[in-house]
């Protein structure tokens, strides 16, 4: 195995340990179950987090355009 493979394995293991540690150290309180309708989710999404929703949408659009640009074959 070369150095790059070993470094990749170490980085993946470190990331796995960080995620596992975060999951295990989080207090997962099971609160009371409530019914949340789509109307309440939609109004919360656009009223409380409207700007964030738009920014994430623009970032996803830019990522999609970048993926299409990278996947495009050049005619030579």
C-alpha positions in Angstrom: 0.0 0.0 0.0 1.2 3.4 -0.8 1.1 6.6 1.3 -2.0 7.9 -0.4 -4.0 4.8 0.4 -2.9 4.8 4.0 -3.7 8.5 4.4 -7.1 7.9 2.9 -7.8 5.1 5.3 -6.7 7.2 8.3 -8.8 10.1 7.2 -11.9 7.9 6.7 -11.4 6.3 10.1 -11.0 9.7 11.7 -14.2 10.9 10.1 -16.0 7.8 11.2 -14.8 8.2 14.8 -15.9 11.9 14.8 -19.4 11.0 13.5 -19.7 8.1 15.9 -18.6 10.2 18.8 -21.1 12.9 17.9 -23.9 10.4 17.7 -23.0 8.7 21.0 -22.5 12.0 22.9 -25.8 13.6 21.8 -28.7 13.4 24.2 -31.5 12.0 22.1 -34.6 13.0 24.1 -37.7 11.4 22.7 -40.2 14.2 23.2 -43.9 13.9 22.8 -45.2 12.9 19.4 -47.1 15.6 17.7 -48.8 15.7 14.3 -47.3 18.3 12.0 -49.2 18.9 8.7 -47.7 19.9 5.4 -49.3 23.3 5.8 -47.4 24.0 9.0 -44.1 22.7 7.5 -44.6 24.9 4.4 -45.4 28.0 6.3 -42.5 27.5 8.7 -40.2 26.9 5.8 -41.1 30.0 3.9 -41.9 32.4 6.8 -39.1 31.6 9.2 -36.4 30.2 6.9 -37.3 31.9 3.6 -33.9 33.5 2.9 -32.0 30.4 3.9 -34.3 28.3 1.6 -33.5 30.6 -1.3 -29.8 30.6 -0.7 -29.7 26.8 -0.5 -31.8 26.6 -3.7 -29.4 28.9 -5.5 -26.4 26.9 -4.3 -28.0 23.6 -5.4 -28.8 25.2 -8.8 -25.2 26.3 -9.2 -23.9 22.8 -8.3 -26.3 21.3 -10.8 -25.1 23.6 -13.5 -21.4 22.8 -12.6 -22.2 19.1 -12.8 -23.7 19.5 -16.2 -20.8 21.6 -17.4 -18.3 19.0 -16.1 -20.2 16.1 -17.6 -20.5 17.7 -21.0 -18.4 16.0 -23.7 -16.2 18.2 -25.8 -16.7 17.8 -29.6 -13.2 17.8 -31.1 
